[in-house]
Amino acid sequence: MAFHTWQIGLDIQNRQICALALQPRRDGWQLRHWWQQRLTAVGNLLLVTWFVGSLLRLPVHDYAAIVTWLSSPIVAVALILMTVSVFYHFRLGLQVFIEDYVHDDASRVAALIALNFYVVGGAALAIFSIAKIAFAGGHA
């Protein structure tokens, strides 16, 4: 089941247009998060490019310079947005992988639950770390 047939179309209702990506599943056609993956990929491209560019523009890369840079509200907010986008994109991609390649129902549910805990925990830890440095300036 490595290759799938996608049906892409528009759903027009009450003056709203929604792009849909449908994929055949065992129990019929299912709406997928195809657009969410593309949008988070674009967001990741922009935010990671900004992140790398910002780090390269720093005059020095020692602890004090990084903490001072991260203490800026704009930098902290952008890093939190990047963290949310990267972890959400990661979750979307692995969810599709698990749904396609884990065939046992119990194993699939367990893998999806573990994935959700991992993503929420990792994102929460990263956001907490960014916020701690942004608010406290790196002082414990």
PyMOL commands that set and color helices and strands:
alter all, ss='L'
color gray80, all
select helices_A, chain A and resi 34-57+63-70+73-101+105-136
alter helices_A, ss='H'
color red, helices_A
select strands_A, chain A and resi 7-13+16-25+28-31
alter strands_A, ss='S'
color yellow, strands_A
deselect
rebuild
show_as cartoon
